[in-house]
């Protein structure tokens, strides 16, 4: 066996190993930030690439949307109510080069900015705003966080407040307040109903007073309804204009002398 075959095979094996370790496949959802001897090279697009080990260094950047859960934060609202608030942030990298060159770890930096912004913004809002106007708070949070992350090539698409935990004592106070508000509304609705009913009754009385015959028909209709219910007691309503003259005739005259005084 010639002596050059073994060195040739060794060289071929080493070359094949170098080629195998130099092959890099970048998926469609990633971009490759490449450094050659520490200097930035153009962004590698998806596909097959060859990188010489030791000469080139590749950092992959995922362009997909990342779901970041902000842990519960202790905040004090504007009206001095303690609360625990957690949120979720959706962001993605739009500039891979800036995400690597401008910040050490864009995911950790975005998480820290989101936490501090959450405490700052919610500390300027009262409890009613925090509970009833989350959409406005979410919009303000997204704008402030995106202003900080935009130089890093990170786009914040959604910021949502997930849950707000308040002390149990405050929950009971809010329940009592809501119950009192419902009672107030019920009383107002009842009063309005009484007012409308009295107006309708007045209108009906005015119409019946214009026609005595219609009043008598109404009496007969009432008696018919009472008889249909098979009641043992029947009430005859008598108008005062009929009973009044009769009572006046039966009453003694005011100027009559008392017999016992003689």
C-alpha positions in Angstrom: 0.0 0.0 0.0 1.6 3.3 -1.1 2.6 5.6 1.7 0.6 8.6 0.4 -2.8 6.9 0.7 -3.1 7.1 4.5 -2.2 10.9 4.7 -4.7 11.5 1.8 -7.4 9.6 3.6 -6.7 11.6 6.8 -6.9 14.9 4.9 -10.2 13.9 3.2 -11.7 12.9 6.6 -10.6 16.2 8.2 -12.0 18.1 5.2 -15.3 16.2 5.4 -15.5 16.9 9.1 -14.8 20.6 8.6 -17.4 20.8 5.8 -19.9 19.0 8.0 -19.4 21.3 10.9 -19.5 24.4 8.6 -22.9 23.7 7.3 -25.7 25.8 8.8 -29.3 25.7 8.0 -31.4 28.7 8.9 -35.2 28.2 9.1 -37.7 30.6 7.5 -38.7 32.1 10.9 -35.0 32.9 11.8 -32.3 35.2 10.7 -28.6 34.7 11.2 -26.3 37.5 12.6 -22.8 36.6 11.5 -19.5 37.9 12.8 -16.2 37.2 11.0 -13.3 37.7 13.4 -15.5 39.9 15.5 -16.8 42.1 12.7 -20.4 42.2 11.7 -21.3 40.6 8.4 -24.6 41.0 6.4 -27.6 39.2 7.7 -27.9 35.6 6.6 -31.3 34.8 5.1 -33.1 31.5 5.5 -31.4 28.6 3.7 -28.1 26.6 3.6 -24.9 28.4 4.5 -21.3 27.5 5.1 -19.3 29.0 8.0 -15.7 28.2 8.7 -15.3 27.2 12.3 -13.2 29.6 14.3 -13.4 32.2 11.7 -17.2 32.9 11.7 -19.6 33.0 14.6 -23.4 32.7 14.0 -26.2 34.0 16.3 -29.7 33.0 15.5 -32.5 35.5 16.0 -36.1 34.2 16.1 -38.6 36.5 14.4 -41.8 34.8 15.7 -44.0 36.5 18.2 -42.9 35.8 21.8 -45.4 35.5 24.7 -44.0 37.1 27.8 -45.8 36.7 31.1 -45.1 39.5 33.6 -45.1 38.1 37.1 -47.5 39.7 39.7 -46.4 43.1 40.6 -47.2 44.9 43.9 -48.6 48.3 43.1 -50.2 51.1 45.1 -53.0 52.9 43.1 -53.5 56.6 43.1 -56.2 56.3 45.8 -53.8 54.3 48.1 -55.3 50.9 47.4 -52.7 48.0 47.3 -53.1 45.5 44.5 -51.3 42.7 42.7 -51.4 42.9 39.0 -49.9 40.6 36.3 -49.9 41.1 32.6 -48.9 39.5 29.3 -46.8 41.1 26.6 -46.5 40.0 22.9 -43.5 41.1 21.0 -41.3 40.1 18.1 -38.0 41.1 16.6 -38.2 43.2 13.5 -34.5 44.1 13.2 -32.2 41.2 14.0 -29.0 43.2 13.7 -30.3 45.8 16.3 -31.5 43.1 18.6 -28.0 41.7 18.8 -25.9 44.8 18.6 -28.0 47.3 20.7 -28.8 45.1 23.8 -27.3 42.1 25.5 -30.5 40.1 25.9 -33.5 41.6 24.3 -36.0 39.2 25.9 -34.8 39.9 29.4 -34.5 43.6 28.8 -38.1 43.7 27.4 -39.3 41.8 30.5 -37.7 44.3 32.9 -39.0 47.3 31.0 -42.5 45.8 31.0 -42.4 45.2 34.8 -41.2 48.7 35.7 -43.6 50.4 33.2 -46.5 48.3 34.7 -45.8 49.5 38.2 -45.3 53.1 37.1 -48.4 53.5 35.0 -50.8 51.7 37.4 -49.5 53.7 40.3 -50.8 56.8 38.6 -54.3 55.4 38.1 -57.1 54.9 40.7 -58.7 51.6 41.5 -61.9 52.3 39.5 -59.8 53.1 36.4 -57.8 50.0 36.9 -60.9 47.8 37.0 -63.1 49.5 34.5 -60.8 51.1 31.9 -58.2 48.4 31.2 -58.2 49.2 27.4 -56.9 52.7 28.0 -54.3 51.4 30.4 -53.2 48.6 28.0 -52.8 51.2 25.2 -50.7 53.5 27.4 -48.5 50.5 28.5 -47.9 49.4 25.0 -46.9 52.8 23.8 -44.4 53.4 26.7 -42.9 49.9 26.4 -42.6 50.1 22.6 -40.9 53.5 22.9 -38.1 51.8 25.0 -37.8 48.7 22.9 -37.9 50.2 19.4 -34.2 51.1 19.3 -33.5 47.4 20.0 -35.4 46.2 16.9 -38.2 44.8 19.1 -41.9 45.6 18.2 -44.4 45.3 21.1 -47.8 44.4 19.6 -50.0 43.6 22.6 -49.9 44.4 26.3 -52.8 43.1 28.3 -53.5 43.3 32.0 -54.6 39.8 33.0 -55.7 39.9 36.6 -56.0 42.4 39.4 -56.0 41.1 43.0 -57.2 43.5 45.7 -57.5 42.8 49.5 -60.5 40.9 50.7 -61.7 43.8 52.9 -61.7 46.1 49.8 -63.7 43.5 47.9 -66.4 43.4 50.7 -66.5 47.2 50.7 -67.0 47.3 46.9 -69.7 44.6 47.2 -71.6 46.8 49.7 -71.2 49.8 47.5 -72.6 47.9 44.5 -75.5 46.6 46.5 -76.3 50.1 47.7 -76.2 51.4 44.2 -78.6 48.7 43.0 -81.0 49.6 45.8 -80.8 53.2 44.9 -81.6 52.4 41.2 -84.5 50.2 42.3 -86.0 53.0 44.4 -85.6 55.5 41.6 -87.3 53.1 39.1 -90.1 52.4 41.6 -90.7 56.1 42.1 -90.7 56.8 38.4 -93.3 54.0 38.0 -95.5 55.4 40.7 -95.3 58.8 39.1 -96.3 57.5 35.7 -99.1 55.4 37.3 -100.5 58.4 39.1 -100.5 60.4 35.9 -102.4 57.6 34.1 -104.8 57.3 37.0 -105.4 61.1 36.9 -106.1 61.0 33.2 -108.5 58.1 33.7 -110.3 59.9 36.5 -110.7 63.0 34.4 -112.2 61.0 31.5 -114.6 59.1 33.8 -115.7 62.3 35.5 -116.9 63.7 32.2 -119.4 60.8 31.8 -121.2 59.5 34.8 -122.6 56.6 32.7 -119.1 55.3 32.0 -118.4 55.3 35.8 -121.5 53.2 36.4 -120.3 50.8 33.6 -117.0 50.6 35.3 -118.7 49.6 38.6 -120.6 46.9 36.8 -117.5 45.6 35.2 -115.8 45.4 38.6 -118.8 43.4 40.0 -118.5 41.1 37.1 -114.9 40.4 37.8 -115.5 39.8 41.5 -118.3 37.4 40.7 -116.0 35.4 38.3 -113.5 34.8 41.1 -116.2 33.0 43.3 -115.6 35.2 46.3 -117.8 35.1 49.3 -117.4 38.7 50.0 -118.6 41.4 47.6 -117.7 45.0 48.0 -120.0 47.7 46.5 -118.1 50.9 45.9 -120.4 53.9 46.3 -119.4 57.4 45.1 -119.4 60.2 47.6 -121.7 62.3 45.4 -124.5 59.7 46.1 -123.7 59.0 49.8 -123.2 62.6 50.7 -126.8 63.9 50.3 -128.1 60.8 52.1 -125.8 61.4 55.1 -126.8 65.1 55.2 -130.5 64.2 55.5 -129.9 61.6 58.3 -127.7 63.9 60.3 -129.5 66.2 63.0 -129.5 69.9 62.3 -126.7 71.9 64.0 -129.1 74.5 65.5 -131.4 71.9 67.2 -131.7 72.4 71.0 -130.5 69.6 73.2 -133.6 68.2 75.1 -131.4 67.4 78.1 -130.6 71.1 78.5 -134.2 72.0 79.4 
